[in-house]
């Protein structure tokens, strides 16, 4: 367990009357304190309860924060495992690099073990931070931006006969949560969030403050629009109005939520977005890397795409994780996992027969040897073990064992997280 420098105290019980201070310490580190807005404060009280939060205090002031929520991680095959969903990691600039964040992470990791969690999951504001603690990027997403006219939409995109309808308020909230729950349950890498996260769609559509605090949108955009395709699809977006010097429209449409139960609904949603009047550019901050959109446009080269790391995970209970996830084919492998914290260290024999996996500690020689952070990267199948072997992050005396892992670990679809916690 990491210790704090003299003069700092770990606070594991955040009083209700200091929750706003804790929240401002967290979001203020990212330049966006929000406790003065009662709507945002109450939203965070529901989604990030104080009994899961921790802080580091200096003379009774909060100078660092963290929290780990009770969640479930969807694994390949559709099974879930209990996860500690860590977010809110921050340290005031005047106390940076003093080990305060490390102390909160160590505390939350141990709490997760004590609570029987199989894994810790979270996002990383900067790449170098969480690899130090045994985490690795397990899912990826694409940030996409394009000129609607230059890219174009093919005539054979599905959903031609489906028409969108405008919804808002509780209708949008309820449909959003329904579709999200259906979609997330089938997608490895999703961290299942409760219905209260969708309360934001029932709020004032003219205000973008909550979505900005949640890193879903940016300042300068107009009111939120919600368009539904029957009960099969929902897209929410905001438009930033703009005009050229010649008074030609060149507005930008920013997609916030995109949920579709089937291919036809997905195509119909894109048909709607490409048809919105006065819009020249569409901007999607997070899109699955296996989205069909690039195959539905006339010219995918005109799309500006940036691949980015998304969900970082930190295995705790390796046998449980390997027994619970689905496997694409049968096989036997022995893995050695190194973990400086000792939480996931060991040598484990994985055997998959007729789709059923067993995994137990053994003392045999390893087919694959890696650090816990490398296991995190390959666990969901989003990155092949062959890539980490070439990078020197995985050691394998027999290259065929690397190929076997990749064949066994291939997921039914590319891992993705659609809604952050």
C-alpha positions as CSV (number, residue, x, y, z in Angstrom):
1,X,0.0,0.0,0.0
2,X,1.4,3.4,-1.0
3,X,2.0,5.9,1.8
4,X,1.3,9.6,1.8
5,X,3.9,12.3,2.4
6,X,3.9,13.9,5.8
7,X,1.1,16.5,6.2
8,X,-1.4,14.7,4.0
9,X,-4.3,12.5,5.0
10,X,-6.3,10.0,3.0
11,X,-10.0,10.7,3.5
12,X,-12.3,7.7,2.8
13,X,-15.5,9.2,4.1
14,X,-16.6,12.3,2.1
15,X,-19.3,14.2,4.2
16,X,-22.4,15.1,2.2
17,X,-21.9,18.8,3.0
18,X,-18.4,18.7,1.4
19,X,-19.4,16.8,-1.7
20,X,-19.4,20.0,-3.8
21,X,-15.9,20.8,-2.6
22,X,-14.8,17.2,-3.6
23,X,-16.4,17.6,-7.0
24,X,-14.8,20.9,-7.6
25,X,-11.4,19.6,-6.6
26,X,-11.8,16.8,-9.2
27,X,-13.4,18.8,-12.1
28,X,-11.4,21.9,-11.2
29,X,-8.2,20.1,-12.0
30,X,-9.6,19.9,-15.6
31,X,-10.6,23.6,-15.6
32,X,-14.3,23.1,-15.1
33,X,-15.5,23.4,-11.4
34,X,-19.3,22.9,-11.4
35,X,-20.6,22.9,-7.9
36,X,-22.2,26.3,-8.3
37,X,-24.7,24.7,-10.7
38,X,-27.3,22.9,-8.6
39,X,-28.5,20.7,-11.6
40,X,-25.0,19.5,-12.3
41,X,-24.2,18.9,-8.7
42,X,-27.3,16.8,-8.1
43,X,-26.6,14.8,-11.3
44,X,-23.1,13.9,-10.0
45,X,-24.5,13.0,-6.6
46,X,-26.6,10.4,-8.3
47,X,-24.0,9.1,-10.7
48,X,-20.9,9.4,-8.5
49,X,-22.1,8.9,-4.9
50,X,-20.0,10.2,-2.0
51,X,-19.7,6.8,-0.3
52,X,-17.5,5.6,-3.2
53,X,-15.3,8.7,-3.2
54,X,-11.9,9.3,-1.6
55,X,-9.7,12.4,-1.3
56,X,-6.4,13.5,0.0
57,X,-6.5,16.5,2.4
58,X,-3.9,19.1,3.2
59,X,-4.8,21.1,6.3
60,X,-8.4,19.9,5.9
61,X,-8.6,21.1,2.3
62,X,-9.1,18.5,-0.5
63,X,-6.1,18.6,-2.8
64,X,-6.6,15.2,-4.6
65,X,-9.5,13.1,-5.5
66,X,-10.5,9.7,-6.8
67,X,-13.5,7.3,-6.8
68,X,-14.3,3.7,-7.8
69,X,-17.9,2.9,-8.7
70,X,-19.7,-0.5,-8.5
71,X,-20.1,-1.6,-12.1
72,X,-20.1,-4.6,-14.4
73,X,-17.7,-5.1,-17.4
74,X,-19.0,-6.9,-20.4
75,X,-16.5,-9.5,-21.6
76,X,-16.3,-11.3,-25.0
77,X,-19.2,-13.7,-25.2
78,X,-21.5,-11.5,-23.2
79,X,-20.7,-12.5,-19.6
80,X,-19.9,-9.8,-17.1
81,X,-17.6,-9.5,-14.1
82,X,-17.8,-7.1,-11.2
83,X,-15.6,-4.1,-11.8
84,X,-14.3,-1.1,-9.9
85,X,-14.9,1.8,-12.3
86,X,-12.3,4.4,-11.4
87,X,-12.8,8.0,-12.4
88,X,-12.3,11.4,-10.7
89,X,-8.5,10.9,-10.3
90,X,-7.0,14.4,-9.8
91,X,-4.4,16.3,-7.9
92,X,-4.2,20.1,-7.5
93,X,-1.2,21.5,-9.5
94,X,0.5,22.7,-6.4
95,X,0.7,19.1,-5.1
96,X,1.5,17.3,-8.3
97,X,4.2,14.5,-8.3
98,X,4.1,13.9,-4.6
99,X,2.5,10.5,-4.8
100,X,-1.0,11.6,-3.9
101,X,-2.7,10.0,-6.9
102,X,-0.7,6.8,-6.4
103,X,-2.0,6.6,-2.8
104,X,-5.6,6.9,-3.9
105,X,-5.1,4.3,-6.6
106,X,-3.5,1.8,-4.3
107,X,-6.3,2.3,-1.8
108,X,-9.0,1.8,-4.4
109,X,-7.3,-1.2,-5.9
110,X,-7.1,-2.9,-2.5
111,X,-10.7,-2.0,-1.8
112,X,-11.7,-3.6,-5.1
113,X,-9.9,-6.8,-4.1
114,X,-11.6,-6.8,-0.7
115,X,-15.0,-6.3,-2.4
116,X,-14.4,-9.2,-4.7
117,X,-14.0,-7.2,-7.9
118,X,-12.3,-9.1,-10.8
119,X,-10.9,-6.0,-12.5
120,X,-10.4,-2.2,-12.3
121,X,-11.5,-0.1,-15.3
122,X,-11.2,3.6,-16.1
123,X,-10.2,6.2,-18.6
124,X,-6.8,8.0,-18.8
125,X,-6.5,11.7,-19.3
126,X,-2.8,11.1,-20.3
127,X,-1.2,8.0,-21.7
128,X,1.7,7.7,-19.3
129,X,-0.3,7.8,-16.1
130,X,-2.0,4.5,-15.5
131,X,0.5,2.1,-17.0
132,X,2.5,2.7,-13.9
133,X,-0.3,1.1,-11.9
134,X,-0.8,-2.1,-14.0
135,X,-3.4,-0.8,-16.4
136,X,-3.4,-1.0,-20.2
137,X,-5.7,0.2,-23.1
138,X,-8.2,-2.5,-23.8
139,X,-10.5,-0.7,-26.2
140,X,-10.1,1.9,-28.9
141,X,-12.4,4.4,-30.6
142,X,-12.2,6.7,-33.6
143,X,-12.7,10.5,-33.5
144,X,-14.2,11.3,-36.9
145,X,-14.8,14.6,-38.7
146,X,-15.9,15.2,-42.2
147,X,-17.4,17.5,-44.8
148,X,-20.9,16.1,-45.6
149,X,-20.8,17.1,-49.2
150,X,-17.2,15.9,-49.8
151,X,-17.8,12.5,-48.2
152,X,-21.3,11.8,-49.4
153,X,-23.6,8.9,-48.4
154,X,-24.2,6.0,-50.7
155,X,-27.7,5.4,-52.0
156,X,-27.7,1.8,-50.8
157,X,-27.3,2.6,-47.1
158,X,-29.9,0.6,-45.1
159,X,-32.9,2.3,-43.6
160,X,-34.2,4.2,-46.6
161,X,-37.8,3.7,-45.6
162,X,-37.4,4.6,-41.9
163,X,-38.2,8.2,-40.9
164,X,-36.9,9.9,-37.8
165,X,-39.2,11.6,-35.3
166,X,-38.3,14.3,-32.9
167,X,-38.4,13.4,-29.2
168,X,-37.1,15.0,-26.0
169,X,-37.4,14.9,-22.2
170,X,-38.3,11.7,-20.6
171,X,-39.0,10.0,-23.9
172,X,-35.4,10.6,-25.0
173,X,-34.1,9.5,-21.6
174,X,-36.1,6.3,-21.5
175,X,-35.4,5.3,-25.1
176,X,-31.7,6.1,-24.7
177,X,-31.3,3.9,-21.7
178,X,-33.3,1.1,-23.3
179,X,-31.2,1.1,-26.4
180,X,-28.0,1.5,-24.5
181,X,-28.8,-1.4,-22.3
182,X,-29.5,-3.6,-25.3
183,X,-26.4,-2.5,-27.2
184,X,-24.0,-2.5,-24.3
185,X,-24.9,-6.1,-23.2
186,X,-23.7,-7.3,-26.6
187,X,-20.5,-5.3,-26.7
188,X,-17.2,-6.4,-25.0
189,X,-15.6,-3.5,-23.3
190,X,-18.8,-1.8,-22.2
191,X,-19.0,-0.8,-18.5
192,X,-22.7,-0.9,-17.7
193,X,-24.0,2.3,-16.3
194,X,-27.3,2.8,-14.3
195,X,-30.3,4.6,-15.7
196,X,-29.5,7.8,-13.8
197,X,-26.8,8.6,-16.3
198,X,-29.5,9.1,-18.9
199,X,-31.3,11.8,-16.8
200,X,-29.2,14.4,-18.7
201,X,-31.5,13.9,-21.7
202,X,-34.5,15.0,-19.6
203,X,-32.8,18.3,-18.7
204,X,-33.0,21.7,-20.4
205,X,-31.9,21.1,-24.0
206,X,-30.7,24.6,-24.3
207,X,-28.1,24.2,-21.6
208,X,-24.9,22.4,-22.6
209,X,-23.2,22.8,-19.2
210,X,-23.7,19.2,-18.0
211,X,-22.6,17.7,-21.3
212,X,-19.5,19.9,-21.2
213,X,-18.7,18.7,-17.7
214,X,-19.1,15.1,-18.8
215,X,-16.8,15.7,-21.8
216,X,-19.6,15.0,-24.2
217,X,-19.7,18.4,-25.9
218,X,-17.9,21.7,-26.1
219,X,-18.9,25.4,-25.6
220,X,-20.5,27.2,-28.6
221,X,-23.1,24.7,-29.7
222,X,-26.8,25.3,-29.8
223,X,-29.7,23.4,-28.2
224,X,-29.7,19.6,-28.1
225,X,-31.7,17.7,-30.7
226,X,-32.9,14.2,-30.3
227,X,-34.1,12.1,-33.3
228,X,-35.5,8.6,-32.9
229,X,-36.1,5.8,-35.4
230,X,-39.2,4.0,-34.0
231,X,-37.9,2.4,-30.8
232,X,-34.8,1.1,-32.7
233,X,-32.5,4.1,-32.9
234,X,-31.6,7.4,-31.2
235,X,-29.2,10.1,-32.0
236,X,-28.6,13.2,-30.0
237,X,-26.6,16.2,-31.3
238,X,-26.0,19.9,-31.1
239,X,-25.2,22.3,-34.0
240,X,-22.8,25.1,-34.0
241,X,-24.2,27.7,-36.4
242,X,-21.7,29.3,-38.8
243,X,-21.8,31.2,-42.1
244,X,-19.1,32.1,-44.7
245,X,-18.3,35.7,-45.5
246,X,-20.6,35.2,-48.5
247,X,-23.5,34.2,-46.2
248,X,-23.3,30.5,-47.2
249,X,-24.1,28.0,-44.4
250,X,-21.2,26.0,-42.9
251,X,-22.6,24.9,-39.6
252,X,-21.0,22.0,-37.6
253,X,-23.1,19.1,-36.2
254,X,-21.6,17.4,-33.1
255,X,-22.9,13.9,-32.4
256,X,-23.3,13.1,-28.7
257,X,-25.2,9.8,-28.5
258,X,-25.6,7.3,-31.3
259,X,-27.6,4.2,-30.5
260,X,-29.0,1.6,-32.9
261,X,-30.6,-1.7,-32.3
262,X,-30.0,-3.0,-35.8
263,X,-28.3,-2.2,-39.2
264,X,-31.4,-0.6,-40.7
265,X,-31.9,1.8,-37.7
266,X,-28.1,2.7,-37.8
267,X,-28.3,3.5,-41.5
268,X,-31.5,5.6,-41.0
269,X,-29.8,7.6,-38.3
270,X,-26.9,8.4,-40.6
271,X,-29.3,9.3,-43.4
272,X,-30.9,11.8,-41.1
273,X,-27.6,13.3,-40.0
274,X,-26.4,13.7,-43.6
275,X,-29.6,15.5,-44.5
276,X,-29.8,18.2,-41.8
277,X,-30.1,21.6,-43.5
278,X,-27.3,24.2,-43.2
279,X,-24.8,21.6,-41.9
280,X,-21.5,21.3,-43.7
281,X,-19.4,19.3,-41.2
282,X,-20.2,16.4,-38.9
283,X,-18.1,15.7,-35.8
284,X,-18.1,12.5,-33.8
285,X,-15.8,12.4,-30.9
286,X,-16.2,8.6,-30.2
287,X,-17.1,6.0,-32.8
288,X,-16.5,2.3,-32.9
289,X,-13.5,1.3,-34.9
290,X,-15.7,-1.3,-36.7
291,X,-18.5,1.2,-37.5
292,X,-20.0,0.6,-41.0
293,X,-19.9,4.3,-41.8
294,X,-16.7,4.2,-43.7
295,X,-18.3,1.6,-46.0
296,X,-21.5,3.6,-46.4
297,X,-19.9,6.8,-47.7
298,X,-18.9,7.7,-51.2
299,X,-15.3,8.8,-50.3
300,X,-13.9,7.5,-47.0
301,X,-10.6,9.2,-47.7
302,X,-12.2,12.6,-47.1
303,X,-13.0,11.5,-43.5
304,X,-10.5,12.8,-40.9
305,X,-10.1,9.9,-38.5
306,X,-8.0,9.8,-35.4
307,X,-7.6,6.5,-33.5
308,X,-7.6,6.9,-29.7
309,X,-7.2,4.7,-26.7
310,X,-10.4,4.4,-24.7
311,X,-11.0,2.0,-21.8
312,X,-8.0,1.1,-19.7
313,X,-8.3,-2.0,-17.5
314,X,-6.3,-3.4,-14.6
315,X,-6.8,-7.2,-14.0
316,X,-7.1,-8.3,-10.4
317,X,-8.4,-11.9,-10.5
318,X,-6.9,-13.5,-13.6
319,X,-8.4,-17.0,-13.3
320,X,-11.9,-15.6,-12.9
321,X,-11.5,-13.3,-15.9
322,X,-10.2,-16.1,-18.1
323,X,-12.9,-18.5,-17.0
324,X,-15.7,-16.0,-17.5
325,X,-14.9,-14.5,-20.9
326,X,-16.0,-16.4,-24.1
327,X,-13.4,-18.0,-26.4
328,X,-13.6,-18.4,-30.2
329,X,-11.9,-21.8,-30.2
330,X,-10.5,-24.5,-28.0
331,X,-7.0,-24.6,-26.7
332,X,-4.6,-24.9,-23.8
333,X,-2.2,-22.2,-22.7
334,X,-0.1,-21.5,-19.7
335,X,0.4,-17.8,-18.8
336,X,2.8,-16.2,-16.4
337,X,1.7,-12.7,-15.2
338,X,4.0,-10.3,-13.4
339,X,2.5,-7.7,-11.2
340,X,4.7,-5.4,-9.0
341,X,1.7,-4.9,-6.7
342,X,1.2,-8.7,-6.4
343,X,-2.6,-8.4,-7.0
344,X,-2.7,-10.4,-10.3
345,X,0.7,-12.2,-10.2
346,X,1.0,-15.9,-10.9
347,X,1.2,-18.7,-13.5
348,X,-2.1,-19.9,-14.7
349,X,-3.2,-22.8,-17.0
350,X,-6.1,-21.9,-19.3
351,X,-7.9,-24.8,-20.9
352,X,-10.9,-24.3,-23.3
353,X,-12.8,-27.4,-24.3
354,X,-16.1,-27.2,-26.3
355,X,-16.2,-23.5,-25.4
356,X,-16.0,-24.1,-21.6
357,X,-13.0,-22.5,-19.9
358,X,-11.1,-23.6,-16.8
359,X,-8.2,-21.7,-15.4
360,X,-6.1,-22.6,-12.3
361,X,-2.8,-21.6,-10.8
362,X,0.1,-24.0,-11.7
363,X,3.9,-24.2,-11.4
364,X,4.5,-25.2,-15.0
365,X,6.7,-23.3,-17.5
366,X,4.8,-20.5,-19.3
367,X,3.8,-20.5,-23.0
368,X,3.2,-16.7,-22.7
369,X,4.9,-14.4,-20.1
370,X,3.9,-10.8,-19.6
371,X,3.3,-8.0,-17.2
372,X,-0.2,-7.3,-15.9
373,X,-0.4,-4.2,-18.2
374,X,0.2,-6.3,-21.2
375,X,-2.5,-8.8,-20.2
376,X,-4.9,-5.9,-19.8
377,X,-4.2,-4.9,-23.5
378,X,-5.0,-8.3,-24.9
379,X,-7.6,-9.6,-22.5
380,X,-10.7,-8.4,-24.5
381,X,-9.1,-9.3,-27.9
382,X,-9.0,-5.7,-29.1
383,X,-5.3,-5.8,-29.6
384,X,-3.6,-9.1,-30.8
385,X,-0.9,-10.7,-28.6
386,X,1.3,-10.8,-31.7
387,X,1.5,-7.0,-31.7
388,X,2.7,-6.9,-28.1
389,X,5.1,-9.8,-28.7
390,X,6.7,-7.8,-31.5
391,X,7.0,-4.9,-29.1
392,X,8.7,-7.0,-26.5
393,X,5.9,-6.8,-24.0
394,X,5.1,-10.5,-24.2
395,X,7.7,-13.3,-24.2
396,X,6.8,-16.6,-25.9
397,X,9.4,-19.4,-26.6
398,X,7.0,-20.8,-29.3
399,X,5.4,-18.3,-31.6
400,X,2.6,-20.7,-32.3
401,X,1.3,-20.2,-28.8
402,X,0.9,-16.5,-29.6
403,X,-1.1,-17.4,-32.6
404,X,-3.2,-19.8,-30.5
405,X,-4.0,-17.0,-28.0
406,X,-5.1,-14.7,-30.8
407,X,-7.3,-17.3,-32.4
408,X,-8.9,-18.2,-29.0
409,X,-9.3,-14.6,-27.9
410,X,-10.9,-13.2,-31.0
411,X,-14.1,-11.4,-29.9
412,X,-17.4,-11.5,-31.7
413,X,-17.0,-7.7,-32.3
414,X,-14.4,-5.2,-31.7
415,X,-14.4,-4.1,-28.0
416,X,-15.8,-0.6,-27.5
417,X,-17.1,1.6,-24.7
418,X,-19.9,3.9,-25.7
419,X,-20.7,5.8,-22.5
420,X,-18.2,6.8,-19.9
421,X,-19.0,6.5,-16.2
